[in-house]
Structure formats: C-alpha cells, structure tokens
Amino acid sequence: KMEKLRMIKIILPGRPYTKKNSQQIYRNKYTGKPRIAQSDQYQEYEERCLWYLKQYKERFEEPVEVTVLYWMPDKRSWPDLLGLEQATADILQKAGIIDNDRNIVSWDGSRIVGVDKKRPRAEVEIREVG
C-alpha cells in the first residue's frame, strides 16, 4: 500500500523581498559598533508573511521539495532568485511550517515568473519527499 505524501500550497501576498539586497548597517549608540540588520521593507514583508502563515496548521519535519513562483510588481530592483529562495526558506522555518530549512532537498521549478502589478506574490508548494 502506497503511503499518501502530504502537499500544501500557500500564496504569500505582496512583493517578495530578499534578505541580502536590503540590509542596512546600524551603529550601536552606546558602543559605536556597527551591526547589520534587514531593511524595513524586508522586515515588514517577513512580518506580513508570518502573520499570514498563522492560518496554516500543516507542519513538515521530514525532507521536502519546495517550488516557488515569484511575481514582482514591476521591473524595478529585480531580485535574484537565490536570495528570494533563502528568504522564503527562513520565513517558512520561522513560521514553523518546515522544521528546518536544511530539510529542503529541492527547489526544482522555482523561478521569477514575471510581473503582476495588481497581485505581486510568492506561490509556494511544499511536498513531502517519500
């Protein structure tokens, strides 16, 4: 008897951001030491995604394949795919959907599809690996 492998589809609304391209350097006002933090844009994106992901009860603790189709609002500041995937993996892990982003064994089929001015988004599909 074949076991049924779980699969979930999630749409993360809003313009996808990478963590890397939008870092800012802040100085500690007491020590003067610099530290790197994500941009306000990325932090807002991550917060919005985490809030949105609360509705999903599915949890993956085993290896998974992830495919994400990214839709940008316009051609300005075009992100790199790898950076988008890293941000998505971190968000999925932070939300508890996946146990550890090291469990993602494949990003096969993931791509920046193009522009959708009205509905920029990330369409995420997570599949359990048998």
Buried (B, 14 or more C-beta within 10 A) or exposed (E): EEEEEEEBEBEBEBBBBBBBBBEEEEEEEEEEEEEEEBBEBBBEBBEBBBEBBEEBEEEBEEBBBBBBBBBBBEEEEEBEBEBBBBBBBBBBBBBBBBBEBEBBEEBEEBEBEEEEEEEBBBBBBBBBEE
